[in-house]
Amino acid sequence: MDSPSTTTVSILDKEYRISCPKEEEENLHQAAQYLNEQMKQIRAGGKVIGAERIAVMAALNISYELLQSKHQSLTDNSDAQEQIKQMLGKLDQALMSIES
């Protein structure tokens, strides 16, 4: 892992210098771009005023998206495990019928 470097990101028309490992800079820029887009959408809605409130609303929205994604992953995993159990049962039945 490389030593941290400093990069600049722009969020809601302000620039921030952030230290991060060189190999993570692209991910940092993508995250900052996503946050910037979310904050601009909230600001454009006109119902939330002030950068701090916009940031909190964006953080809540992004946290909600993350939790929904995790929940969906767990559901998908459970479905896959159930399918595997069903296939193993069918395999066992097929093997028993061959052995008989």
C-alpha positions as a printed Julia matrix, in Angstrom:
100×3 Matrix{Float64}:
   0.0     0.0    0.0
   1.34    3.4   -0.97
   1.74    6.22   1.5
  -1.16    8.68   1.65
  -1.27   11.52  -0.85
  -3.47   14.59  -0.91
  -6.16   15.1   -3.5
  -8.85   17.71  -4.01
 -12.56   16.99  -4.37
 -15.39   19.41  -5.04
 -18.62   19.08  -3.09
 -21.44   21.58  -3.39
 -19.23   24.23  -5.0
 -16.51   23.98  -2.35
 -13.15   22.3   -2.67
 -11.78   19.99   0.0
  -8.24   18.65   0.22
  -8.28   15.09   1.48
  -5.5    12.7    2.32
  -5.91    9.12   1.1
  -3.78    6.28  -0.26
  -2.87    6.82  -3.91
  -4.59    3.59  -5.0
  -7.87    4.79  -3.44
  -7.98    8.23  -5.09
 -10.3     7.14  -7.91
 -12.75    5.62  -5.42
 -12.6     8.79  -3.33
 -13.36   10.94  -6.37
 -16.3     8.7   -7.31
 -17.67    8.89  -3.76
 -17.28   12.67  -3.7
 -18.98   12.97  -7.09
 -21.89   10.82  -5.88
 -22.23   12.88  -2.69
 -22.05   16.1   -4.71
 -24.84   14.9   -7.02
 -27.02   13.91  -4.05
 -26.49   17.25  -2.33
 -27.24   19.2   -5.52
 -30.49   17.29  -5.97
 -31.54   18.1   -2.4
 -30.6    21.75  -2.84
 -32.5    21.92  -6.16
 -35.6    20.6   -4.39
 -35.66   23.87  -2.46
 -37.11   22.4    0.73
 -33.81   22.11   2.63
 -31.73   25.25   3.16
 -28.16   25.42   4.4
 -25.14   23.31   3.49
 -25.11   21.51   6.85
 -28.76   20.43   6.58
 -28.26   19.42   2.95
 -25.24   17.33   3.99
 -27.23   15.62   6.75
 -30.12   14.84   4.38
 -27.68   13.47   1.78
 -25.98   11.36   4.45
 -29.34    9.96   5.56
 -30.34    9.17   1.97
 -27.02    7.47   1.22
 -27.18    5.51   4.5
 -30.68    4.36   3.6
 -29.47    3.24   0.16
 -26.61    1.33   1.77
 -28.89   -0.44   4.24
 -31.35   -1.34   1.46
 -28.48   -2.73  -0.61
 -27.22   -4.8    2.33
 -30.72   -6.1    3.01
 -31.15   -7.05  -0.66
 -27.78   -8.84  -0.61
 -28.83  -10.84   2.46
 -32.13  -11.72   0.79
 -30.37  -12.75  -2.41
 -27.93  -14.85  -0.37
 -30.77  -16.59   1.48
 -32.52  -17.32  -1.82
 -29.31  -18.78  -3.27
 -28.79  -20.96  -0.19
 -32.35  -22.26  -0.47
 -31.82  -23.12  -4.14
 -28.6   -24.95  -3.27
 -30.42  -26.97  -0.58
 -33.12  -27.91  -3.09
 -30.54  -28.97  -5.69
 -28.62  -31.01  -3.1
 -31.87  -32.76  -2.16
 -32.53  -33.6   -5.81
 -28.96  -34.83  -6.19
 -29.35  -37.07  -3.15
 -32.59  -38.49  -4.56
 -30.99  -39.09  -7.94
 -27.99  -40.84  -6.36
 -30.25  -43.03  -4.22
 -32.27  -44.06  -7.26
 -29.05  -44.98  -9.11
 -27.77  -47.01  -6.17
 -31.04  -48.94  -5.87
